[in-house]
Structure formats: C-alpha cells, structure tokens
Amino acid sequence: MHLIFASDLHGRIALYDALERLAASHRAQAILLGGDLLPRGVTPEDTLDMQKQFVADFLIPWMRGVSGGATPILAVPGNDDLAAAFSGAEIAGLRRLNLEGVLLDDRIRILGYPYLPPTPFPSKDHEKMDRRSDGIRTPRGRPFITENGKIEWVEVAALFARRSSIEEDLLSAPNPNEMRTVFVSHAPPYGTPLDRLHDGTPAGSTAIREWIRDRRPALSLHGHIHESPEVTGRFWHRIGNTIAVNPGQTIRNLSAVRITLGESSVRLEHTHYPPEEITLPLGEHRK
C-alpha cells in the first residue's frame, strides 16, 4: 500500500500544492496528515476567523481536487487547529482519525489521536495531561478553548482536571495487534530522535511512547516538533517492533514521507533525506 504522510502545514498553500504533486507521483492510496493544518493569527479571535476562512476557501476545494476526490485524506488535528474551525473540514470530507480507526483496503487499520501534553501556547482544544501525576505547564498568554464553537477563556488547572489524561485514553483504546496498524498522533514519543527542540530538549509524550512500545503498531506517524529531524539527523526511530516517524516541516519546502507498506517490509522515502529500506517483520508483529 502506498501512503503519504505530512504534518504541520500551517495553512501554507505552497506546501499543500507540493503534497498533492507528491501524492500523485507516488500513486498514493491515502494521504495521512498529522495535525497543525490551519493558519494561525495574531489573536485567538483572528485565528478562529482565519482558520474558518481557510477551511472554506482553500482546504475543502483542495480536498475535492486531490485525484478528483478519490484519494482518502485522513487526519488528526494539532494544537494549533481550533476545534471550531477544524470541524468544518471534517464535515466536508476530511476524515478525522480516532482510536477506533479507519480500515483501508481491508488490510490496514489507521488509528489517530490528536491530544498532546500541555504546551506553552494558549490554545488548549487538543491538549491533555500526559499522565495524571505530571505538573501543569503555565501557558504564555490567556488560555482558551473553542470546543463549543466560540472562544472560551479557561483556567488551565481546572480544564485539565476535568479531562482524562493521554495515558488514560490510550489504555482504554482497542488493541491494534489484531491486524497491521498505522498510528497517527500529533505528539511524538518522548525522549526519541523525533521530539527534540532546537536546544535538544525532548518535548513529546511519555504515554504515547509507552503505548507504542506495548501495543506495537506497525508504524507510528508524528509531527509537532518541526525541527527535530534537523536537530537529530533522524526522521525515523524504532520503538520495539514499531517504526516511528516524524518528517519535520519547513516553511518553503515540503517535508513529507512516502510510505510503501508491503507484506513483510516498509519503505520510507523522505523528501529531503536519502531513502532507506527498513524491514519490519509484520508477520511476527502480533501475538
């Protein structure tokens, strides 16, 4: 199966156009998107208006134009994607991934999870505590959500107290070992070459890393930390039997990964890094 994965396009039309061309050249059977798809304004109000307009004026027509609408586009939102704006794209045909998953070609299940640990940014639609015992990071700016369709200012401690943690969500998820599974999450796994900030600090999710290790999907695809591949020199990392990927992202040149998932191996080809053949024993992957 031929797949394309990219993340963190942030409303940049040139990157979307490059992604469409890449999907056509790879004869992709699906495009997978790892969140932060929409532009960000100066204020929360500006961002909400901008994102709604982007979805209506560009994203919906773009989705309908990719292979005449024949190529499935499956996505999770990121921390910069406001829930009140993202829902419009979902209704129009963008399939939002969740932990129940979407079955492709009767052989591969694509799971998705949008939440990530607290960031310093004020938008909190897609943030949860990684684990209940973790401390709360104080955001820069006034925190808000748009879960009810409009800007709502919130108190962070109270918000996270009433939400389940990432660890709790994942523990209740279906076991992916029943078939070949691809897991898509905006947050990368913590403490790997996929979650490093410019100064080398890890900024991923421990709960997601442990879930990947224990549940063993064939592939896990991530975003959020744009610079990590440049900092570490790696866009993939093995967690147990799972190949985890973060292609990173740039402002002008698309960072994406062409994926060819075969019966016994997976081939990853990054748009910037040399292609590598990575063999994954899928037949031995499940117990």
DAGIUR-V479295 format. One record per residue. N is the residue number from 1. RES is the residue in one small letter. PHI is phi in radians with two decimals (NA if undefined). NEAR is the number of other ideal C-beta (glycine too) atoms within 12 Angstrom. Layout:
<<N,RES,PHI,NEAR> <N,RES,PHI,NEAR>>
This chain:
<<1,m,NA,31> <2,h,-1.78,28> <3,l,-2.22,41> <4,i,-2.13,44> <5,f,-2.20,56> <6,a,-2.58,49> <7,s,-2.57,50> <8,d,1.06,43> <9,l,-1.35,41> <10,h,0.87,34> <11,g,1.28,32> <12,r,-1.46,28> <13,i,-1.08,22> <14,a,-1.05,18> <15,l,-1.23,33> <16,y,-1.09,31> <17,d,-1.09,18> <18,a,-1.13,25> <19,l,-1.13,43> <20,e,-1.08,30> <21,r,-1.12,20> <22,l,-1.12,32> <23,a,-1.10,37> <24,a,-1.16,21> <25,s,-1.19,16> <26,h,-1.56,30> <27,r,0.92,18> <28,a,-1.11,34> <29,q,-1.57,26> <30,a,-2.88,35> <31,i,-1.90,45> <32,l,-1.90,50> <33,l,-2.14,51> <34,g,-1.74,51> <35,g,1.73,46> <36,d,0.92,39> <37,l,-1.63,49> <38,l,-1.91,46> <39,p,-1.28,31> <40,r,-2.15,29> <41,g,-1.64,23> <42,v,-1.36,13> <43,t,-2.02,16> <44,p,-0.98,32> <45,e,-1.12,19> <46,d,-1.05,17> <47,t,-1.11,34> <48,l,-1.08,35> <49,d,-1.09,25> <50,m,-1.11,26> <51,q,-1.21,39> <52,k,-1.07,31> <53,q,-1.18,20> <54,f,-1.09,33> <55,v,-1.07,33> <56,a,-1.25,20> <57,d,-1.51,20> <58,f,-2.13,29> <59,l,-1.12,37> <60,i,-1.11,24> <61,p,-1.06,19> <62,w,-1.09,32> <63,m,-1.08,34> <64,r,-1.22,19> <65,g,-1.52,21> <66,v,-1.23,29> <67,s,0.91,22> <68,g,1.09,10> <69,g,1.43,17> <70,a,-1.46,18> <71,t,-1.59,31> <72,p,-1.06,30> <73,i,-2.07,41> <74,l,-2.04,39> <75,a,-2.59,43> <76,v,-2.01,44> <77,p,-1.34,46> <78,g,-1.96,45> <79,n,-1.16,44> <80,d,-1.54,42> <81,d,-1.58,50> <82,l,-1.33,46> <83,a,-1.02,35> <84,a,-1.17,30> <85,a,-1.66,41> <86,f,-1.14,39> <87,s,-1.09,24> <88,g,-1.12,31> <89,a,-1.17,35> <90,e,-1.10,29> <91,i,-1.08,16> <92,a,-1.35,23> <93,g,2.40,25> <94,l,-1.24,36> <95,r,-1.54,28> <96,r,-1.47,35> <97,l,-1.38,36> <98,n,-2.46,25> <99,l,-1.35,32> <100,e,-1.36,18> <101,g,1.58,29> <102,v,-2.14,28> <103,l,-1.59,22> <104,l,-1.93,29> <105,d,1.00,18> <106,d,1.02,10> <107,r,-2.28,19> <108,i,-2.22,34> <109,r,-1.83,34> <110,i,-1.83,46> <111,l,-1.74,42> <112,g,-2.53,44> <113,y,-2.57,44> <114,p,-1.54,40> <115,y,-1.40,39> <116,l,-2.40,46> <117,p,-1.07,39> <118,p,-0.94,34> <119,t,-1.92,34> <120,p,-1.36,19> <121,f,-1.54,31> <122,p,-1.35,32> <123,s,-1.27,44> <124,k,-2.12,41> <125,d,-1.02,42> <126,h,-2.11,37> <127,e,-2.14,42> <128,k,-2.53,38> <129,m,-1.11,31> <130,d,-1.11,37> <131,r,-2.39,27> <132,r,-1.01,19> <133,s,-1.41,12> <134,d,-1.29,20> <135,g,-1.37,14> <136,i,-1.73,27> <137,r,-1.54,22> <138,t,-1.33,17> <139,p,-1.34,26> <140,r,-1.46,13> <141,g,1.61,18> <142,r,-1.47,20> <143,p,-1.24,31> <144,f,-2.66,30> <145,i,-2.29,33> <146,t,-2.29,34> <147,e,-1.06,24> <148,n,-1.77,14> <149,g,1.61,17> <150,k,-2.58,19> <151,i,-1.18,29> <152,e,-2.27,23> <153,w,-1.37,20> <154,v,-2.31,26> <155,e,-1.75,18> <156,v,-1.06,31> <157,a,-1.06,18> <158,a,-1.18,14> <159,l,-1.07,26> <160,f,-1.24,31> <161,a,-1.15,15> <162,r,-1.55,16> <163,r,-1.63,28> <164,s,-1.13,21> <165,s,-1.53,30> <166,i,-1.05,39> <167,e,-1.02,29> <168,e,-1.13,21> <169,d,-1.04,30> <170,l,-1.23,36> <171,l,-1.14,20> <172,s,-1.60,16> <173,a,-1.30,30> <174,p,-1.05,21> <175,n,-1.29,21> <176,p,-1.42,34> <177,n,-1.32,25> <178,e,-1.23,20> <179,m,-2.74,25> <180,r,-1.11,37> <181,t,-2.25,40> <182,v,-2.01,43> <183,f,-1.91,48> <184,v,-2.04,50> <185,s,-2.46,55> <186,h,-1.12,48> <187,a,-1.34,52> <188,p,-1.44,51> <189,p,-1.21,47> <190,y,-1.21,37> <191,g,1.22,24> <192,t,-2.16,38> <193,p,-1.17,30> <194,l,-1.76,48> <195,d,-2.31,39> <196,r,-1.71,31> <197,l,-1.30,22> <198,h,-0.96,14> <199,d,-1.57,11> <200,g,1.58,16> <201,t,-1.21,15> <202,p,-1.29,26> <203,a,-2.47,37> <204,g,-1.78,38> <205,s,-2.00,44> <206,t,-1.20,29> <207,a,-1.08,35> <208,i,-1.17,51> <209,r,-1.05,35> <210,e,-1.21,25> <211,w,-1.13,40> <212,i,-1.05,44> <213,r,-1.05,25> <214,d,-1.45,22> <215,r,-1.63,33> <216,r,1.01,32> <217,p,-1.12,48> <218,a,-1.12,46> <219,l,-2.31,44> <220,s,-2.27,49> <221,l,-2.11,53> <222,h,-2.43,57> <223,g,-2.55,50> <224,h,1.36,47> <225,i,-1.69,44> <226,h,-1.04,37> <227,e,-1.54,30> <228,s,-0.98,42> <229,p,-1.07,35> <230,e,-1.25,25> <231,v,-1.22,24> <232,t,-1.73,25> <233,g,1.31,18> <234,r,-2.32,27> <235,f,-1.92,45> <236,w,-2.42,39> <237,h,-2.72,34> <238,r,-1.61,27> <239,i,-2.04,34> <240,g,1.08,24> <241,n,-1.58,30> <242,t,-1.67,40> <243,i,-1.66,41> <244,a,-1.78,49> <245,v,-2.33,50> <246,n,-2.36,50> <247,p,-1.27,46> <248,g,1.24,42> <249,q,-2.79,41> <250,t,-2.16,24> <251,i,-1.38,16> <252,r,-1.89,12> <253,n,-2.04,19> <254,l,-1.07,33> <255,s,-1.82,37> <256,a,-2.62,44> <257,v,-2.23,48> <258,r,-1.47,37> <259,i,-2.10,44> <260,t,-2.05,27> <261,l,-1.77,39> <262,g,-1.74,22> <263,e,-1.22,17> <264,s,-2.30,18> <265,s,-2.66,22> <266,v,-2.25,40> <267,r,-1.96,25> <268,l,-1.99,36> <269,e,-2.25,29> <270,h,-1.45,32> <271,t,-1.23,30> <272,h,-2.03,22> <273,y,-1.54,23> <274,p,-1.05,11> <275,p,-1.15,19> <276,e,-2.36,22> <277,e,-1.64,16> <278,i,-2.07,31> <279,t,-1.62,21> <280,l,-2.11,34> <281,p,-1.31,21> <282,l,-1.08,29> <283,g,-1.15,16> <284,e,-1.76,13> <285,h,-1.29,28> <286,r,-1.87,19> <287,k,-2.22,11>>
